[in-house]
Amino acid sequence: MRSVKCVLVGDGAVGKTSLLISYTTNSFPQDYIPTVFDNYSTTIVLPEGSTGPDQESQVFKLNLWDTAGQEEYDRLRPLSYPQTDIFLVCFSVVERSSLRNVTDKWYPEIRENCSSGNPELLRRLGKRPILLVGTKTDLRDQGGEDTFGARAAGSEYVSPEEATRVAEQCGFMGYVECSAALQIGVREVFESAVRACIYEPQRLLDEQNKKEERHRQETIARAEEEQQRQLRAQKQQKKKVGSRSPQTSNGMAFKRDSPSASGSTSSSQVSAKQPKQKAGSSKYLNKAKKSSTCVIL
């Protein structure tokens, strides 16, 4: 039989001890006695199918640790944290200050004094084996005064939606609530605690693996689609360039001269030779003049 260590923390008088007594003895205490440290041991049976499809019922030994929420026990309380499988952080749904202390005091204290029971769950999903538990829901739902004289004020109610948001922001495994006085949701709290530390981590990691694999496949598909798009664009660009290029022979471009251009070139060549002929004839005439002058003398 597998053993599960479950530690309850939270402000004083939020109902931690009442929750434990109600669960282990099926009775509700009539007197409030502040707890220092107390342990309870019981067995819990998870019904068939509660841990997954086609799963048989499972039996666990549940070791429950009750702690004092008062400030004077702040140095002693963390001594009960090592080897904890699941923490139940409790607050009263009719005392808003006890919910604030979940984020201001209790979660930081657990985080500093106890390493995560599942490092992979913390690294990949940012979650710790912690369950947020709302107590005294009968006061919120019905109003009135509880056994110990605490009167619920409507303006101080904490809704399930608000508590769920706090649990998500802190990276808890979930949120459950109960009424120990009316025995409503008490058993579900501890069944959820066992599932949260035994089965939920693997289920969440399996879901994360599937999500990451889908993301990987989608990334590959997008990359291949982009590569094909670029190849099509390159082919279209080559076709456009080829349609505008001049005729080529043996891979080298050449340009045909137009008739008018060739005609103008030949006439210019002729005109360029004429000055040479004129220059030569003038030289010959000068020589002739000199020779004729000599004859006269």
Kinemage of the C-alpha trace (Angstrom):
@kinemage 1
@onewidth
@group {chain A} dominant
@subgroup {mainchain}
@vectorlist {calphas} color= white
{ca met a 1} P 0.000 0.000 0.000
{ca arg a 2} L 1.452 3.326 -1.025
{ca ser a 3} L 1.782 6.012 1.654
{ca val a 4} L 0.967 9.680 1.056
{ca lys a 5} L 2.099 12.474 3.375
{ca cys a 6} L -0.322 15.401 3.411
{ca val a 7} L 0.442 18.581 5.375
{ca leu a 8} L -2.199 21.233 6.134
{ca val a 9} L -1.131 24.871 6.523
{ca gly a 10} L -3.008 28.154 6.777
{ca asp a 11} L -3.993 30.935 9.155
{ca gly a 12} L -5.136 30.069 12.650
{ca ala a 13} L -8.863 29.315 13.077
{ca val a 14} L -9.566 28.852 9.355
{ca gly a 15} L -10.738 25.276 10.028
{ca lys a 16} L -7.739 23.008 9.393
{ca thr a 17} L -8.239 20.861 12.501
{ca ser a 18} L -12.002 20.761 12.026
{ca leu a 19} L -11.470 19.514 8.488
{ca leu a 20} L -9.168 16.714 9.680
{ca ile a 21} L -11.421 15.641 12.552
{ca ser a 22} L -14.485 15.748 10.338
{ca tyr a 23} L -12.757 13.533 7.796
{ca thr a 24} L -11.191 10.997 10.183
{ca thr a 25} L -14.058 10.701 12.724
{ca asn a 26} L -17.124 11.871 10.780
{ca ser a 27} L -17.845 14.339 13.587
{ca phe a 28} L -17.469 18.075 14.010
{ca pro a 29} L -15.619 19.479 17.073
{ca gln a 30} L -17.636 21.813 19.261
{ca asp a 31} L -14.699 23.550 20.946
{ca tyr a 32} L -11.801 25.423 19.383
{ca ile a 33} L -8.388 24.383 20.692
{ca pro a 34} L -5.396 25.907 18.865
{ca thr a 35} L -3.207 23.229 17.358
{ca val a 36} L 0.524 23.028 17.902
{ca phe a 37} L 1.295 19.904 15.870
{ca asp a 38} L -0.815 16.820 15.447
{ca asn a 39} L -0.782 13.776 13.198
{ca tyr a 40} L -3.555 11.572 11.889
{ca ser a 41} L -3.335 8.378 9.896
{ca thr a 42} L -6.074 6.754 7.868
{ca thr a 43} L -6.679 4.888 4.646
{ca ile a 44} L -8.337 6.317 1.596
{ca val a 45} L -9.855 4.490 -1.350
{ca leu a 46} L -10.045 6.163 -4.723
{ca pro a 47} L -13.111 4.788 -6.518
{ca glu a 48} L -12.832 2.836 -9.737
{ca gly a 49} L -12.368 5.107 -12.730
{ca ser a 50} L -11.568 8.175 -10.601
{ca thr a 51} L -7.917 8.116 -11.651
{ca gly a 52} L -8.534 7.451 -15.332
{ca pro a 53} L -10.553 5.369 -17.782
{ca asp a 54} L -10.675 1.641 -16.992
{ca gln a 55} L -8.675 2.151 -13.778
{ca glu a 56} L -9.455 -0.056 -10.790
{ca ser a 57} L -10.011 1.353 -7.304
{ca gln a 58} L -6.811 2.215 -5.435
{ca val a 59} L -6.092 2.138 -1.674
{ca phe a 60} L -3.589 4.509 -0.040
{ca lys a 61} L -2.339 5.121 3.475
{ca leu a 62} L -2.877 8.805 4.184
{ca asn a 63} L -0.639 10.460 6.788
{ca leu a 64} L -2.165 13.808 7.740
{ca trp a 65} L -0.105 16.510 9.459
{ca asp a 66} L -1.909 19.360 11.199
{ca thr a 67} L 0.151 22.518 11.805
{ca ala a 68} L -0.261 25.685 13.833
{ca gly a 69} L -0.941 28.840 11.875
{ca gln a 70} L 0.028 31.281 14.609
{ca glu a 71} L 3.110 33.427 14.102
{ca glu a 72} L 4.861 32.119 17.213
{ca tyr a 73} L 5.221 28.725 15.507
{ca asp a 74} L 6.806 30.044 12.318
{ca arg a 75} L 10.193 28.524 13.164
{ca leu a 76} L 8.854 25.126 14.247
{ca arg a 77} L 6.272 24.612 11.529
{ca pro a 78} L 8.703 24.016 8.611
{ca leu a 79} L 10.121 21.013 10.488
{ca ser a 80} L 7.085 19.046 9.330
{ca tyr a 81} L 7.585 19.906 5.634
{ca pro a 82} L 10.315 17.474 4.463
{ca gln a 83} L 9.168 14.471 2.388
{ca thr a 84} L 5.705 15.974 1.932
{ca asp a 85} L 3.783 14.588 -1.043
{ca ile a 86} L 1.028 17.204 -1.089
{ca phe a 87} L 0.314 20.452 0.780
{ca leu a 88} L -3.205 21.642 1.542
{ca val a 89} L -3.117 25.433 1.900
{ca cys a 90} L -6.336 26.302 3.718
{ca phe a 91} L -8.223 29.596 3.985
{ca ser a 92} L -11.710 30.601 5.048
{ca val a 93} L -14.011 31.728 2.250
{ca val a 94} L -15.531 34.275 4.654
{ca glu a 95} L -12.192 35.788 5.737
{ca arg a 96} L -10.568 37.554 2.826
{ca ser a 97} L -7.387 38.222 4.807
{ca ser a 98} L -6.761 34.469 5.040
{ca leu a 99} L -6.767 34.276 1.229
{ca arg a 100} L -4.304 37.172 0.991
{ca asn a 101} L -1.986 35.313 3.340
{ca val a 102} L -1.965 32.370 0.942
{ca thr a 103} L 0.123 34.419 -1.496
{ca asp a 104} L 1.857 36.645 1.065
{ca lys a 105} L 2.893 34.030 3.628
{ca trp a 106} L 2.023 30.381 3.061
{ca tyr a 107} L 3.117 29.852 -0.505
{ca pro a 108} L 6.485 31.638 0.019
{ca glu a 109} L 7.073 29.605 3.197
{ca ile a 110} L 6.478 26.297 1.391
{ca arg a 111} L 8.580 27.367 -1.574
{ca glu a 112} L 11.524 28.338 0.635
{ca asn a 113} L 11.473 25.318 2.958
{ca cys a 114} L 10.481 22.447 0.714
{ca ser a 115} L 11.736 21.463 -2.715
{ca ser a 116} L 9.236 20.446 -5.347
{ca gly a 117} L 8.186 16.818 -5.167
{ca asn a 118} L 8.223 16.671 -8.960
{ca pro a 119} L 11.035 18.788 -10.465
{ca glu a 120} L 9.935 18.076 -14.037
{ca leu a 121} L 6.415 19.292 -13.271
{ca leu a 122} L 7.830 22.498 -11.825
{ca arg a 123} L 10.334 23.028 -14.645
{ca arg a 124} L 7.958 22.416 -17.535
{ca leu a 125} L 4.611 23.588 -16.146
{ca gly a 126} L 5.566 25.772 -13.188
{ca lys a 127} L 3.371 23.721 -10.846
{ca arg a 128} L 3.984 22.422 -7.331
{ca pro a 129} L 2.171 19.660 -5.372
{ca ile a 130} L -0.048 22.155 -3.560
{ca leu a 131} L -3.838 22.221 -3.388
{ca leu a 132} L -5.749 25.335 -2.337
{ca val a 133} L -8.642 24.524 0.028
{ca gly a 134} L -11.488 26.886 0.881
{ca thr a 135} L -13.239 26.139 4.194
{ca lys a 136} L -16.509 27.207 5.871
{ca thr a 137} L -18.505 27.349 2.652
{ca asp a 138} L -21.705 26.911 4.694
{ca leu a 139} L -21.237 30.441 6.067
{ca arg a 140} L -20.856 31.881 2.585
{ca asp a 141} L -23.790 29.948 1.176
{ca gln a 142} L -26.207 30.332 4.090
{ca gly a 143} L -24.865 33.225 6.140
{ca gly a 144} L -24.988 33.289 9.922
{ca glu a 145} L -22.568 32.472 12.710
{ca asp a 146} L -20.332 29.421 12.929
{ca thr a 147} L -19.778 27.144 15.922
{ca phe a 148} L -16.910 29.253 17.241
{ca gly a 149} L -18.715 32.581 17.010
{ca ala a 150} L -17.280 33.840 13.704
{ca arg a 151} L -19.936 35.740 11.790
{ca ala a 152} L -19.795 35.849 8.004
{ca ala a 153} L -19.941 39.245 6.341
{ca gly a 154} L -21.246 39.295 2.778
{ca ser a 155} L -18.661 41.819 1.635
{ca glu a 156} L -15.849 39.467 2.700
{ca tyr a 157} L -16.964 36.403 0.774
{ca val a 158} L -14.445 34.759 -1.531
{ca ser a 159} L -16.016 33.275 -4.649
{ca pro a 160} L -14.840 29.978 -6.183
{ca glu a 161} L -13.793 31.885 -9.312
{ca glu a 162} L -11.528 34.230 -7.344
{ca ala a 163} L -9.934 31.384 -5.398
{ca thr a 164} L -9.360 29.444 -8.629
{ca arg a 165} L -7.535 32.429 -10.119
{ca val a 166} L -5.260 32.621 -7.068
{ca ala a 167} L -4.473 28.907 -7.356
{ca glu a 168} L -3.604 29.300 -11.039
{ca gln a 169} L -1.417 32.352 -10.423
{ca cys a 170} L 0.556 30.505 -7.731
{ca gly a 171} L 0.960 27.365 -9.833
{ca phe a 172} L -1.083 25.135 -7.498
{ca met a 173} L -2.556 21.865 -8.704
{ca gly a 174} L -6.088 23.134 -8.242
{ca tyr a 175} L -8.755 24.508 -5.916
{ca val a 176} L -11.381 22.671 -3.847
{ca glu a 177} L -13.704 23.862 -1.090
{ca cys a 178} L -15.708 22.254 1.677
{ca ser a 179} L -17.781 22.648 4.815
{ca ala a 180} L -16.568 20.539 7.734
{ca ala a 181} L -19.626 21.485 9.780
{ca leu a 182} L -22.038 20.091 7.182
{ca gln a 183} L -19.731 17.339 5.889
{ca ile a 184} L -19.943 18.809 2.387
{ca gly a 185} L -16.982 18.194 0.108
{ca val a 186} L -14.754 16.887 2.924
{ca arg a 187} L -13.952 13.521 1.371
{ca glu a 188} L -13.483 15.133 -2.040
{ca val a 189} L -10.732 17.345 -0.585
{ca phe a 190} L -8.532 14.380 0.322
{ca glu a 191} L -9.357 12.374 -2.785
{ca ser a 192} L -8.314 15.413 -4.819
{ca ala a 193} L -5.133 15.664 -2.745
{ca val a 194} L -4.119 12.071 -3.523
{ca arg a 195} L -4.907 12.461 -7.220
{ca ala a 196} L -3.008 15.763 -7.306
{ca cys a 197} L 0.234 14.183 -6.103
{ca ile a 198} L -0.059 10.689 -7.629
{ca tyr a 199} L -1.913 10.920 -10.937
{ca glu a 200} L -2.300 14.547 -11.975
{ca pro a 201} L 1.419 15.262 -12.531
{ca gln a 202} L 1.764 12.454 -15.070
{ca arg a 203} L -1.498 13.396 -16.758
{ca leu a 204} L -0.422 17.023 -17.026
{ca leu a 205} L 3.005 16.046 -18.333
{ca asp a 206} L 1.423 13.741 -20.923
{ca glu a 207} L -0.815 16.584 -22.063
{ca gln a 208} L 2.195 18.887 -22.236
{ca asn a 209} L 4.095 16.320 -24.306
{ca lys a 210} L 1.200 16.103 -26.752
{ca lys a 211} L 0.959 19.883 -26.949
{ca glu a 212} L 4.696 20.238 -27.590
{ca glu a 213} L 4.569 17.526 -30.273
{ca arg a 214} L 1.658 19.279 -32.009
{ca his a 215} L 3.557 22.543 -31.865
{ca arg a 216} L 6.653 20.857 -33.320
{ca gln a 217} L 4.677 19.339 -36.187
{ca glu a 218} L 2.975 22.665 -36.907
{ca thr a 219} L 6.352 24.427 -36.923
{ca ile a 220} L 7.769 21.901 -39.388
{ca ala a 221} L 4.696 22.223 -41.625
{ca arg a 222} L 4.948 26.026 -41.617
{ca ala a 223} L 8.666 25.867 -42.446
{ca glu a 224} L 8.049 23.499 -45.366
{ca glu a 225} L 5.212 25.674 -46.648
{ca glu a 226} L 7.424 28.765 -46.472
{ca gln a 227} L 10.208 26.950 -48.325
{ca gln a 228} L 7.807 25.945 -51.110
{ca arg a 229} L 6.514 29.498 -51.329
{ca gln a 230} L 10.041 30.849 -51.737
{ca leu a 231} L 10.829 28.288 -54.461
{ca arg a 232} L 7.689 29.268 -56.372
{ca ala a 233} L 8.600 32.928 -56.067
{ca gln a 234} L 12.123 32.249 -57.390
{ca lys a 235} L 10.759 30.342 -60.396
{ca gln a 236} L 8.357 33.160 -61.228
{ca gln a 237} L 11.172 35.697 -60.954
{ca lys a 238} L 13.362 33.675 -63.344
{ca lys a 239} L 10.534 33.511 -65.890
{ca lys a 240} L 10.083 37.297 -65.779
{ca val a 241} L 13.820 37.933 -66.209
{ca gly a 242} L 14.013 35.471 -69.126
{ca ser a 243} L 11.169 37.164 -70.996
{ca arg a 244} L 12.952 40.564 -70.821
{ca ser a 245} L 16.501 39.318 -71.697
{ca pro a 246} L 18.056 39.851 -75.276
{ca gln a 247} L 18.707 36.921 -77.607
{ca thr a 248} L 21.755 34.941 -76.633
{ca ser a 249} L 24.209 32.651 -78.396
{ca asn a 250} L 26.313 30.188 -76.423
{ca gly a 251} L 25.223 31.895 -73.211
{ca met a 252} L 26.522 35.368 -74.308
{ca ala a 253} L 24.303 38.262 -75.241
{ca phe a 254} L 24.804 40.121 -78.537
{ca lys a 255} L 23.196 43.122 -80.206
{ca arg a 256} L 22.221 43.396 -83.861
{ca asp a 257} L 23.063 46.675 -85.623
{ca ser a 258} L 20.213 48.373 -87.451
{ca pro a 259} L 20.626 49.366 -91.092
{ca ser a 260} L 20.584 53.050 -90.265
{ca ala a 261} L 23.282 52.583 -87.693
{ca ser a 262} L 25.550 50.660 -90.095
{ca gly a 263} L 25.008 53.258 -92.809
{ca ser a 264} L 25.984 56.108 -90.614
{ca thr a 265} L 29.065 54.226 -89.527
{ca ser a 266} L 30.361 53.697 -93.147
{ca ser a 267} L 29.846 57.306 -94.107
{ca ser a 268} L 31.735 58.478 -91.070
{ca gln a 269} L 34.585 56.142 -91.915
{ca val a 270} L 34.766 57.598 -95.440
{ca ser a 271} L 34.725 61.137 -94.155
{ca ala a 272} L 37.484 60.249 -91.734
{ca lys a 273} L 39.793 59.170 -94.636
{ca gln a 274} L 39.253 62.293 -96.723
{ca pro a 275} L 41.307 64.658 -94.596
{ca lys a 276} L 44.332 62.341 -95.006
{ca gln a 277} L 44.012 62.524 -98.785
{ca lys a 278} L 43.791 66.329 -98.704
{ca ala a 279} L 46.774 66.559 -96.426
{ca gly a 280} L 48.853 64.405 -98.770
{ca ser a 281} L 47.928 66.382 -101.952
{ca ser a 282} L 48.769 69.734 -100.369
{ca lys a 283} L 52.212 68.447 -99.501
{ca tyr a 284} L 52.741 67.341 -103.126
{ca leu a 285} L 51.694 70.753 -104.462
{ca asn a 286} L 54.138 72.525 -102.170
{ca lys a 287} L 56.981 70.406 -103.529
{ca ala a 288} L 55.919 71.202 -107.077
{ca lys a 289} L 55.948 74.927 -106.385
{ca lys a 290} L 59.466 74.736 -105.025
{ca ser a 291} L 60.725 72.850 -108.058
{ca ser a 292} L 59.125 75.297 -110.504
{ca thr a 293} L 60.727 78.225 -108.757
{ca cys a 294} L 64.168 76.704 -109.186
{ca val a 295} L 63.691 76.398 -112.969
{ca ile a 296} L 62.960 80.083 -113.305
{ca leu a 297} L 66.191 81.042 -111.556
